[in-house]
Amino acid sequence: MKKRILAVAISVTAFGVNAHEHNHFTLGDTVELNGAAHIELKNSEDSIAGYVAATQVHTHDTRPYPQDLEVFKAGSPDNALVKVKFKSGTHAQENFRALEELKSNINLPEVIWSADYNIFESKQEAQPRNQAIQGSEHVHPELKRMHDIMKPTIYKLSDRVYQIYGFEMTNSTIVVGDTGLIAFDTHYSNEIAEVAIEKFREATGIDLPFHTIIYSHHHPDQLSGTGAYVTPEQVTKGEINVIAHDKLFEMFALESGFLSPLMAHRGVYAFGAALDVGPEGYVGQGIGYVPKEVYNPRTTFTAKPNITIDDQQVMVIDGVEMEFFHVPGESSDHIAIYMPENGEMLLGDSIQGETIPNVYTIRGAKYRDMEEWKESVDRMRSYHAKGFTNHHGRPVIGEDYVESVFSVWRDSLQYQYDETIRLMNKGLTRDELEEHITLPTHISNHEYHRPLRGSVEQNVRNIYNGYMGWFEGDPTEFARPDHIERAELYVDALGGRDNVYKIAEKAVKEGNFGWAMDITTWAVRADADDQEMRNLKAEAMREWGYTQSTPGWRNWALTGAIELENGAFAMSDMMINLSENTMNEMEMDDLFKILRTRLNSEKIGSTPADTQLTNVTIDGEDYTFGVRSGVMVHEHGHSAANKPVSMSRNEFYDLFFFDKTKAKDPVLKLLIENIESPYGHKVPVVSR
């Protein structure tokens, strides 16, 4: 396994190792992976950075480590086994469905198969743990409820549409055509999807082949299991229709680029990668059932689309009419599908499951626009759907029930947005907003709008930052002492370290965990080696985490407590979270951006005298590389004096990303030597 084996997009490093004992690894170490597998690190190409999903590895085993995410470019759809026919027009109406009475609950379609435990492990192992979660005082009632609901299930909406639910944290939809099958999203890995398809065939008796793959958006849990449905050979020959928004692959590549080390590291905290599954650890994400074994290293494969849409398009595929339309919200490339034959709508993640909208993910992401998302939900409402499938929640049938879910969701988005803007205009600061915004009772009590993945508190802060940025209007924010000095001054002002400890200890005993966390933060920041203070903050943080219904908050608190007690986790520092064949689909300027944001400007100098440039030609394209004013230069055309250094794109990868070859050109050598790759560095998230 090479060091370029990487998780993609929202994936993170495999901190499924015992976080209490292993924080970093060196050559010669024998690593125990959650008591299951022992691997000796024999050379520099060994790695424990397995391929992990958004909800992360909880147990490794001795099966082979995963490959890079394989990406295959789909061949011309002219060669498709089943040709797509395009139609004009739309089924959207100019009004919304009249709703006489809001339904506060949901109506489920027929269940044709289900299991009351995680089918990826034994019933004897799963059921006692599930019972312990349900009986624990350390799990919020909302999480208990969702954990109990989210079991592997196959729902039948009609003879055409089936939803695969609860096999992992994401779901999928299978549409039955006249001669074959259409997959809408393909799970997180080939192995998970294989089991889902097997159970689908057992439950329905349908043994038709898949001829069309549709991706709702670019997140890896939607598109990484394509190998269970079709083969790479079928894809590259163009035999398979692969349909998505025209920005899908651009978003897919960019989200795994220059910020991937930090995004991956924060994901460890947000998704509970280091936590054991159970009542005092990880219990789920509130968006789908997450069994203990599912995220062992798996193989993955996705296809680059050969049919794309921009805003809207009606297609007939194997006798099934499907209207594709753009619904930005969860992501800017998201699409939904309306099927007029029976009035079903395939949502993907455009409704994120049975939760308050998650407009801001604490793992980190670009700004999600609530106003835009509300308009997307209104667009879905205009089709007057009679049922829907959802890839982070259960399906719903019945016109009134569908409209109730849609209207509650869009009204929640608008209420949070409008109230935030109104109160901002009255002078409230970012941190004050959450204290003054409470959703209407009929929204907050709706069965499909629970305080799980999303929260009002994080959403309103996101709106404030999106419009106003970080400055809240107090010049004190500019005048504060430096980070550590400020903490030291606070500790002194509070009566010294021992008094801070005394105040925090009393707060913990009284159950005022947030105040204890707040005040100990200053002391830990002032003296990061004060283990007694770290342990007290960890205790407060852990107890606070147990009371939270939002999984990200709980996971971050429990993981942060581990860090405080045992030291910071090692940050995965893969330069790019993409495989080589995926990099081939990226623009060169985006690859340059990854490199230039890793250049250590302190080492190369930033004066005019430090300027060094060289001409480079990559696959016939001319560039000028070098350093100037402390930054990496990558300009089009030749403007240096030397004879160009010529290389292929693959040679460029080997030189800059994979360290397979050595540069002879002195300027290229200078760049490569100063592009940081701090493997093994510990990066604290909570304790600082």
N, C-alpha and C positions, 0 to 999 in steps of 0.2 A: 504494500500500500504506500503510495507516494504522498508527499506532503501536500500535493495539490488536490487531494480528495477533500471535497468541501461540501458543506451544507449550503442550501440555496435560499436566497431571499429571507424568509422569516425563520430559517433554521439556525440553530446555534450549536456550539461545540458540545461534544459529549461529556457533560459533567455527570454522567451516570455512575462514575466511579464513586467510591465511598467518600463523600465530601468531608467527613469528620477526620479522615486519616491522610488523604492524598490531595495535596494542593499543587504540586508540580512534579515533573518527572525528568529524569536524566538517563543517559545511556547506561545500560547495565542494570537498571531497576527492573524488578519483577512487579508488575502491576496487578492487583486484585480488583476485578471489576464486579462490584456488588456481590462478592463471595462466589461468583459463578465461574469466571474464567481467569486464567493467569497468563499474562503475556510478558515475555522478557524483551525489553527494548534493546535490540542488538546493534542497530546502525541508525544513521541519521534519517533514513527513509521510513523507519517505524513511526507509527503515530497512534495515539489513542483518540484522536479527534474523529470519532465515528460520524455517521450521517444521521442527523437527529431532526425530528419534526418540531413543530412549534410547541407542542406539549412535551417534547423531549424524552430522552432515554431515561428509563428508570431501572432497567436491568439489561445487562449485556449477556450474551452467551458465547459459545465457542464456534458459532457459524462464521463463515468467511465474512470479512469486512466488506462494506459496500463499495461499489464502483462510483466514479463520478456520475452525476446526473447526466444520463445519455440524452442528447437532443438530436433528433433526426429531422431533416428538412423534407417535408412532404412533396412528392412529385406532382406533376400536373394533374388536376382533377379531370382532365380529358380521359385519363386512364382509369377512372374510378369504377369499382365494381357496380356501384349504383350511382347514376348520374343525378346531379342536383338540377332541378328546374327552377328558374327565377320568375317571380310574378311581381307586378306592380300593385299599388294600393296598400291599404292598412285596415285592420279590424278595430283600431282605436275609435272610440266615440267622443263626441264633443262635450259630453257631460259625465258626471260620476253617478254611480248607482245610488238611488234613494234608499236610505237606511232608516226604517221605522224605529228600530230599537237596537242600541249597541249591545253586542254580545260580549260579555266579560270573560267568557271561557272559549274554548275551541272545540271544533268537531273533527274527529279523526276519521280517515278512510279505513277500509277493511285491512285487517292484519292477516297476512297469509303465511307468515313464519315469524317466530320470535324465540329468544333464549333469555332466561332470567339471570344470566351470568356472562362474563367475558369468555367467548368461545376460543380465545387464543391461549387460555390457560385452563387448568383443571377446575371443575366445579368445586372440588374439595378445597382448593386454594382460594378461589374467588369469593365464595359465599361467606365464609367467616370474616373476611376483611370487610365485605360490604355491610355485614351485620354490625361490625365494630364501628364503622363510620356512622351508621344510622343511630347507634346508641350513645355516641360520644358527645360530651359537653364542649369539645374543642372544634366542632364543625357547625357553622351557621345553618339554621333551619332551611334557608333558601338553597344552600349547596346540598344539603341532605335530600331535599325534594328533587332537585335536578339530577343528582347522582342516582336516585332510585328510578327516575323516569328513563334515563338514557341507557337503554339496553338494546342489544342487537335485534333489529326488527326489519321486516320487509312489508311495506304498505302497497296496496293496490288501489290506485285512484280510478282506473278504468282498464279495459283490455289493452289500451295503448301505453299507459303510464304507470311505472312502479318506482317507488323510492326505497333506496337502500339506506337504512338509518342505524346509527349507534354502533357500527363496527369499529369506529375510531372517532376522532374529534371532528371529522367532516363526513358528509353524506354524498350520495350521488343519485342520479336519476337514469333509468333505462326506459327508452321509448321503443315500442315494438312496431316495426314497419311491416310492409306486406311480405317482404322476402328476407329481412334481416333486422339487426338491432342497431339503435343509435344510443351512444353513451353521452350523457351530459355531465361532465367532470369525471375524473378517474381516480380519486383517492390519493393518498400520500405515497404509496409504494405499490409495486407489482404484486407483492405477496399478499398485502391486505386486500387489494382489488380481486385477486384470484379467489380468495375465500368468499368474498361478497358475491362474485359471479356464480360460484359453485352453489351457494345457498339459493340464489335467485333461480337457477336452473332446476334445482331440486324442488323448490316450492311451486314453480309454474309449469314445469315440464317443457318449457321453451328452450330449444337447443339451436336456435338460429345463430349465425355468425354476426359479428359486429362489422359494419361497413362504414360507419360515420362516428367521428369523435368531435364533440363540441366542448370548448373550454369557456366557463363563465368569466374568468379573469385570470390574472397572472400568478396568483399565489400558489406555492408549490403543493399545498394540500389539495388543489383542484386538478393538477395536471401531471403528477409524477408517477402515477400507476398505470400509464397507458399501455405498458407492455403486457398487462393481463388481458387486454381487449384485442389488440392487434400486434403484428410483428413489425420490426424495423423494416424488413424487406417489403412488406405491403405498403408501408408509409412512403418509403423512398421511391417506389415504383409509381406512386400516385393512385394506388388502388383504393386508398382510404380517403374519404372526405375529412379534412381537419378544419374546423370552422371556429373562428374567434374574432374579437374586435381587432382592427388593424393596428392598434397600439399595444397589443398584448405582449409581444416579444420584446419590444422596446422597454416596456415597464419591467418585465421579467429580468432582463439583463441589468438594467440600471439600478434596481433595488438591491442587487447583490454586489455592488461595486465598491466605491471608495469608502463608504461608512460601514462595510460589512463586519469588520472586527468589533466595533463598538456595538452595532446592532445585535450581533451574535452574543456578545457578553451580557448585554442588558436582557436579552432573551432568557438567559439562564435564570435570572431572578424573576422575570415576569411570568415565565411558564413553569417554574418549579422543577427545573432539570435536576437539581441536586437533592431533591426531597424524596424520601421513601413514600410510597403510596400507602395511605392509611389515615386514620383519624387525627394524627398529630403531624401530618405532612400533606402530601398532594392528594386532593380529592376530585379534581377535574377543572375544566375551564369554563363551565357554564354554557358551553356551546355544542357539546357532543360528548358521548361516552369515551373515556380514555382508559382503556385497559392497561394493566401493568406491563404486559409483554409486547404490546403492539409496536413500540418504537425501538426494538432491537434493530441493529443495522439491517437495512433492506436494500434491494436493488430498485432502481428507479429509471424511468424512461418517459420522455415527452416528445411531442412532435411539433415542428414549426408549421403553422397553418398554411394551407393552400387555397382557402376561401376565407376572405375577411369582410367584415362589415364596418361601416363608419357610424351611421346613425340609425338606419332602419332598412330592413330588407325582408320580403316574404319569399320563402323557398318551399318547394315541395320535394321531400326526400323520401323515396320508397313508399309513396302513397300517403305520406303524412304532411299536411300543410303546417308550416311553422313560421311565425313572424318573429324575427330577431329585432331587438331594439336596444339602444344604448341607455344605460341607467347608472351613471357615475355616482359614487357614494362611498362604498367600501373601498373601491379603487376607481381610478379614472378610466379604466378600460373595461368596465363591467358591462355585461349584456344580460338581458332576460329574454325569455321566449314565450310567446302566446300560441296555443294550439286551438284553433277554432272548432275542430271536430267535436270535442267534448267540453270546451271552455276551460282547459287547464292552462296554468301559467307555471313555467319553470323559473324559479327566482335565483338560483345559485345562492350568493351571499348578499343580495341586494336588500333583503331583510336578514339581519345577522343572527337569527334564531330567536329564542324566547327570552329576550333581554332588552334592557334599555339600550338604545343605539350607542355603539362604541365609537364615538366620533374622534376620540383621542386614545391611541394605544400607548400605554406607558412604556412599552418597549422602545418607542420612538418611531415616528413616521412623518411624512410630509403632511401639511395641513389638509384636513378633510373638511370640505365646505358643507355645513348643515343646510344651507339654503339650496344648494345644488342637489343634495341628497333628498330633501323634501320634494323638490320638483320631479325627481326620479320616481319617488313613491306615487306622486300624483299621476305620472305617466302610466304606471302599472295599474292604477285605479281606473283609468280611462278605458280599459279593455273589458271591464265587468266580468272578471274571471269567476268561474264556479269552483275552482280548487287550485291549490298550488303545492309544489314541492319546494323544500328549503334545505340547503346544504349545511346549515348549522342548527336546525331545529326540526320539529315534526311537521309533516304535511297537514294541510287543512282543507276540508271540503265544505261546500255550502256557500251560496252567494253572500248571505248576511254575515257569516263567520269570516269569510275572506275580506269583505269590505270593512268589517270591524277591526281586524288586525291591521289592515293597511291604513285606515283612518287614525287609529290610535298611534301608530308609529309615526305617521307624517305630522300629526298634531303635537306629538312629543318633541319632534325635531323643531317645529316652528315655535312652540312655547319656550323651549330652552333658548333658542336663538333670539326671539323677540324680547324676552325678558332680560336677557344678558345685555343686548344693545340698549334697551330702555334704561337699565340701571347704570350702565357705563356712562350714558349721557347725563345721569344725575350725579356723577362723580365717584361712584363706587370703584374701588380698586379690584384687581384680579382676585385677591384672597378674600375680599369681602363678599363677592358675588354669590358664592355658594351658600352663604348664610341666609340669603334673602330669596332664593329660588326654590320653590317646592312645587312639584308637578301636581296637577289636578288629581283628585282621588280616583276617578274612573280610569285615568291613564295608569297611575302607579299601581292600581290593583288588578290590571288586566293580566290574564294568564300568559299572554305572549309578550309581556313587557316587564320582566322581573329584574331586580337589581343584581345582575350577574356580571356579564362581560363588560357592560358599560355602566357609567355612573354620571349623575348630574354634575357632581363636583369636578370631575376631570373634563367634562365636556365644556362647561362654561369658561373654565380657564383657557381651554383651547381657543374658544371664540375670541376672548380678550387678546391673547397672544397673536392670533391671526390678524387682528385689525390694528392693535396698538403696540405690539412687540413687548419686550420685557420691562420697559420703564413704566413705573406706576405713578410717576408725577412728583416724587419726593427727591429733591437734590441729595438727600442723605445717601441715596443709592450710589452716587458718584463719589461721595466723600468718605465712605467707610474705610477703616484700616484694612490691611491685607488679610487674606483668608485666615492664616494661623494666628496672627497678631490679634485679630478681632476676637477669636475664640479665647485666647489667653486673657484679654481684657474683660470679657464677659465672666469668666470663671472668677477672676479677682473681684469684680463688682458684686458677684453673688456670694461673696464671703469665703472664697477659696475652694479648692478641690474637695475637701472633706465635707464642707457644708453643702456643696452641690450633690454629693453622694447621699447625704442625709435627707435632703429634700426629695431626691428621686426615689430613694428607698421607701420613704413614706408614701409617695404617690403610687408606687407599685402596690403596696399593701392596701391602699384605698381603692385600687382599681382604676386610677387615673393614668392609664398607660401612655396616652398621647403626650401628656405633660412630662412624664418621666423620660420618654424618648427624646423630647425636645431639649430638656435641660442637660441630659447626659451627652447629647451631641456636641455641645460646646466643650465639655471636659474631654471627650474622646478626641476631638479635633485638636485640642491644645496639647494633649499627650496621648498619642496613638498607642504607646506601649503600656498604658495603664489597664492591665487586663481585668482588674476588679471592676473598674468602671465599664469596660467593654461588656463584661458578663452581665452587669446590671442593665445596661441598655438592651442587651440581647434578651434578657428575661422580659422586659417591658414590651419589646417588639414582638416577641413570640406570643405573649398573652393577648396583645392587641390584634395580631393576625388571626388568632382563633375566633375572634368576634366578627370578622368581616365576611360579607357575602360575595364581594367582588373577588374572583379568583386571583387576578393579578396583584391586588393589594395583599391578600393572604400569602401568596407565593413569595412575593418580594420580602415581606416581613419575616417569614420563616427562613428563607434563604439568607437574608441579611443577618439574622441571629446566628446562623452557622458561621458566617464570615467573621462576625465579631468575636466569636468564641475560638475560632480555629485559624484565622488568617484569610487573606483575600484569595479568591480563586485565580488560577492562572488563566490569562486571557488567550484565547485562540488568536493567533496572529497570521492566519492565512492571508496572503496579500489580496486575494480575490476569491469570492465564494462562487466561482463558476468553473465548470470543466472547460477543457480546451476547445471542444467542439461548440460549446455555447459561446465562448469568446469569439469564435469565428463569425458569429452573427452580430457582433457589436461593432459600432463605429470606432475607428481608431482614436478619435478625439476622446471618446469615453474611456478607453484604455489608458490614454495619456493622463487623463484626470486622476485615475487611480494611482498612477506612478507619482505624479507631481504632488499629490497630497500626502505622500509618504517621504518626501525629500526633507532631510534635516538641514534647514537653512543655516543653523548655527555653525555647522561644520564646513560649509562650502564658501562662506563669506558673502557679503552683500554690497561691496563697494564696486565702482566701475572697473577697478583693476582686477577684480575677481571674475569678470565676464569671460566665459569660454564657450565657443560655439563650434559645431561641426555639421557638415552636410550629410544627410542620410537619405537613402532611397529604399522604400519598403514596397515590394511588389509593384515597382514602377511609379509609385507616388513619391514626390520629393518633399523632404522636410528639413528644417534646421533644428537640431537638438542642441541643448547646452544649458548653461546657468547664467543668469543675469539678474542683478538686484536681489539675490537670495532665493530666486524661484527657478523651477525647471522650465526651459523654453522648449516649445514644440510647435513651431510655426510652419505653415505650408510654404513650399518653395525653398530654394537654396540661397542663403545670404551669407554663408561663411566662405572662407578662402580655400578650403581643402577640397581634394578630390572626394566625391561622395562615397560613403560606405554603403554598399548595397547588401540587402538581405531580404529574405522572404518573410512573410508574416509569421510562419512557424519558427523561423530563426529568431525573430524578434521576441516571441514568447520565451524561447529557451534562454535567451540572453537576459531579459529583464524580469521574467516571472518565475521561471523554473530553475534558474542557476545551473543549466546544463552545459553552457559554453561560457568562455571568458572573452571579455572585450579586449581588443588590441588598440583600438582608437582611444587616446588618452581622455578625451572628453566623455565618451561613453563609459569608460572605466570610472571616471570621477562620479558620474551620475549613479551608476550601479552601486558603488561603494558607499554612497550616502543616502540611498533609499532604504529607509528603516524597515527592519523585520525583526522586532524584539520578541522572538519566541521565548516562552517561559516566563515572561514578566508577569508579576502579580498586579492586578489592577483592582483596587477596592471600589465598590460602588456605594455601599452603605456606610462604612466606618469613617469615610472622610466627610 
